[in-house]
Amino acid sequence: MNLTSNISPIGFGTWGFSNDSYGKISKKKATRLLIYGHKKGINFINTTTSYGNGRAEKIIGLFLKNKNIQRKKIIIASKCGLWKKKNDPKKDYFDFSPKFINRQIMATLSNINSKYIDIVFLHSPTENKKINFKKTFETLEKVRARGLIKEIGVSPQKPSDALYFIENFKFKFLEINFNLIDQRCIDYSLFEKCKKKKIVVIARTPLNLGFLGKKINLIKIKKNSLDHRSDFKIEQLKLWSNAIDQFKILIKRTKSSIFSLRFCLSFNPVISAIPGMMSEKEISENVSILKMKKISFNKAVLIKCRDI
């Protein structure tokens, strides 16, 4: 299968299945949501071992066991290089050594109960001269040669980090934060550079941690220790909460989440956006954007939320 041409424009982000990011969700419900998303045409699932110490990946494994699911028609992307302690899920630790990369890939294969992973991304790497990323990529190429992964990608922390990897290493997929609020990819001319290198882009956080989907109760977030957004300062949360008002002239009568996803997919070479979805209603709304035409943006129309 040609992954680039077969990935569904709306992918399924599974961070919400970790039980330590957006509140709790049962494995049964999470599995049911993946099945429902599949019925709605979503064949692309994004995950990593650090989501609940493998919990999200194990839910994908349960999904793949469903008799109506054909593994060859599902595209699964996971990540490696970042890990979390069980008693401290909000702090990130990094290890891009060959030994750890191999260990995480084998853990993913076990969790999802599959013989291969379609795409493996480096998880939140930064431009760091102290890390031998050349060995990291050599390790991934060796794993690919064994048939355990099909494609290699990078999911860097920031667009500026993305430029470093694009200029110095060879890979097929870039996963990056991009949405109405966070338009740094445009500022860095990142998409143009990707097109020259024939790299396709997956839009991460297309709804900006949910703030482009609906009005969020900030007090409720700050009180919920299982919501990673509670770690942000209230001033930042207020900026994000009010940001959607900046785009009313563009959104008009369209639901904000639908417009936000269509925005991401209107830029070449973005081929998919991966919102987290915690209900069947959210899934149905998000896939409805496929009926919308692409939106044309230019500098005169494009509204940017600076310092958000």
N, C-alpha and C positions, 0 to 999 in steps of 0.2 A: 504494500500500500504506500502510495506517495503521501507522506504525512502533511506536507505543505498544502496540498490541494484538497485534502480530505478532513482537515481539522474543522470542526463546527465553529462558526463565528462567535457563538456564545459557548464558553467553556464553564466547567463547574469548579470553582475554588472551594477547597475542603478544609480550610483553616477552622471554620466554624464547627467542624466535627471533633475538634481536639478536646473540647470540654474545659479549656482554659483560656479561651480567646473572646468568645461572644456569649458566654453562658453555657448551660448544659443542654445536651440533646442526646436522646437514647440511640443506641446502635440500630435498633429496629426502625426508628423514624428516619435516621440518616440514610439507611439503606433504601428505604422506601422513596426518599427524595431523589436518590441517584437513579432508581428505576423509572420514576416519573419523568425526570429530566431526559433520560434515554428515549422514552416514548415521544417526547417533545422535540427530538432531533439533536440532543446534546450528546456528542460522542467523545468529547475531550474533557478529561478530568485532571486537575492539577493538585499535587499533594507533596508531602515530604515526610520523612521519619520523625522530624522534630514537632510535627503537629500531634500533640498529646502523646509523645513518646511512642509513635507508631499507631495510635488509635485510629486516626483518619485513614491510614493505609489499610488497616485490618478491616475497616468498614467497606473499603473498595473491594477487598478480597471477598467479603460476603456478597457484595453486589455482583461480582463476576461469577459467583456460584449459581446465580439465578438461571434457570433452564432456558429462559428467553434471551439471554445475553450471549453473544458470540465474542470471545476475546479478541479475535482478529479485526473486529469492527469497532473496537474501543481503543482510543489513544490515551495513554496514561503518561503523564509527565511527573517526575519526582525530582528531588534536589539532594545534593550532598555537600558536606563541608561545614554545616552548622549543626550544633547539637545543644540540648538543654538538660539541666539536671531535673530529676523528677520532683524534687522539693523546691525548685526555683524555676518554674516554667517561663518567667518573664525575662530572664537574662540569657543572652546569646553567647555561646562559646564557639570558636572556630578551629577547624583542623582540616587543611587541604592536603595533607600528606597522603601518599599512595596507599598506605596501610588503612587509614581511616576512610578514604574514599571507597576502597574495595569493601570495607566492612559495612558501610551504610548502604551501598548498592545491594549487597547480599541480604541485608535486613529488609530492604524494600521488596525484593523478590519474594522473600518468605512471607512478609505481611500481606502482599496483594495476591499471593499464591499464583504466581505467573512465572513462566520461563524467561520472560524478557520484559524490559521497560522501554517504552517507545522513545521517550526523551529524558535525559538526565541533565539537569541544570546545576551549575555551581551555585550554591546558596549564599547570596549576599556578600560576594567577595568585593574587596576594595583594591585600589591601586596601592599595592604594598610591595616594595622592592625586597623586603626581607623574606617574602614567601616565594618559593620556587614554583611558580605556576606552570612553568614549562614541564616539570615532572608531573604536575597534576593533569595536564592535558594529555601527556603521553600515557598516563595511567588509564584515562578515559578511553583513549584510542585502543588500548590493549583489551579493555573490557568489551568494547564494541566489536573487536575482531573475534571475540569468543561468542558473539551473538547474544550477549546479555542485555545490551542496549542497542537501539537503532540510530539515535541521533544525539548530538552533544549540544548543550546550550549554556548560556550564562544568564544568571538572574542577579545583577549587581545591585549594590545598595543605592547608588545614585547615577544619574545620566553621565556625570563626569567620570565615574568609574567605568561606565559602559564604553566610553570613548577609548580608554586605555586598553580594554580587552579587544575591542574591534580592531584597533591598530596593531596589536601584537600577537593575536592568536586566531586560529581558524575554528569556526563553529557555525552552526546553521541557524540556531534559534536564540533570540534575545527576549528575555522577559523583564519588563521594566514598568515602574510606576508611571501611569499616564491617565489623566482625567481632566475634566473641566477646570478643576482647581489647580492641579499640578501639571503645568504645561512646560516643564523644563526640557522635555525632549525636543520641543519646537525651538526653544531658546538656544539649545546646543546643536541645532541642525542634525540631530541624531538620526532621524529617519532618512535623510539624504545619504548619510554615510553608510547606513545599513543597506540601502538600495545598491550602492556601488559595490559593496562586498557580497551582495546576494544573501543577506541575512533577513529572515522574516521576524516579525515582532509580535509578542504576546503582551497585551495591555494588562498589567497587574494593577490592583486597587482601582478599577474603572469607576467605582462609586465612592471613592475616597473614604474607605472604612465605613461605608453606609450613610455618610452625610449628604450624598447626592441622591439618595433614594427617598428619604422621608424625614420629617422633623423628628429629632431624637431627644429624649428626656435626659438632659445632661446630669441632673441630680441623681437619677437612677444609675447612670453609667458610673459616676464617681463612687457610688456606694457598692458597686458590684466588683468584688475582687477577682471574679472569673472573667471579667471583661478587660481585655488588654488596653482598651482606650481609657480606662480609669487612670492609667499612668501619666497621661498627658495633662498639662496644666489647664485649668479651667478657662484661662484666657484663650488658649489655642482651640479648645473645644467650642468656645463661643464663636470664634472666627469661622470655623468650619460649619457650624450650625447655621450661621447667617449667610454663608457664601452663595447658596442657591439663589438668593434674592438678586445677586449680581447678574444672573443670567436670564432673568424673566423676559427681557426683550428678545432673546433668542428662542427660549423654550416655548413661549406663548401658551398654547392650550395643551401641549404635550406633557405627559407625566415626566417628572424630572429624571427618574431613573432610566426610562426608555430613551429620552433625549441624550442623556449622559453616555449611555452605551453606544448609541448611534454616532455620537461625536467621536468616540475612540476608533470606531471602525471606518470612519470616513477618511482616515489618513493612511496612505500607502507608505510602508509595507506592513501595517498592522493587519493581521489575519484573524485574530481572535481576542476577545476580552473575557476575563475570568472572574466574574463577581461571585461572592459567597451567597448562597441561597438557602434559607432556613425554613421555607414553606413552599407548598405547591403553587400558591398564588404568586410568589416572587418569581418562581421559575416560568410560569405562564406569561407574566408581564415581560420578563426579560427576553424571552424568545420571540415575543411579538415584534421586536424591532426589525426582524428580518424582512418584514413586509414594508418597511420604510426605505425610501431612497437615501443614498448617501448625501451628506450635507456638504455644501461647498463653503469653505471659510477663506477669508483673506484678511490681511492686516487691519483693514478698515472696520471689519465686522467682528473679528475675534476679540472677545473680552477676556482680559486676564485678571485673576485675583492675585495681585502682588502681595508678598509677605504673608501668605496664608499657608 
